[in-house]
């Protein structure tokens, strides 16, 4: 394991994440404390996806509000990671996410995976984060230090001996 970043659903399976609204930048940032300590920038200024994107782990994301739901549209993925760690994708992946705060301590997450290079039809996954679900809401929770891999050479030496 090399702590590579994951996109979409996998981003929210980590041990902690936070949303940061930056209205002066017309963006929302989603911070993730999992292994790669990555972040996503969601452009909220109405722009489209630029042509000729360089494929990346997290792709290029634009967003808009539909009522109380943040709708994130992402393209431009590389083929180095799988959705939620177990579903392969190609550079043709088009990911649509819908994040709704359904209560003071609950969020519903939905993702539609449209990747004609890997699947015959789009498919959708959905779950909620509440105080009583496996992915739970933690009162007063703060992002903490999480190190996925401290020293790869030590791990390699131990596994060889």
Secondary structure, DSSP 8 states (H G I E B T S, - for coil): -------GGGGGSSS-EEEEEEGGGTEEEEEE-STT--EEEEE-SS----TT---BSS-EEEEEEETTEEEEEEE-B-SSS-BTTTB---TT-EEEEEEEEEETTEEEEEEEEE-TTT-SS-EEEEEEEBTTSSSB--TT-------S-S-HHHHHHHHH-
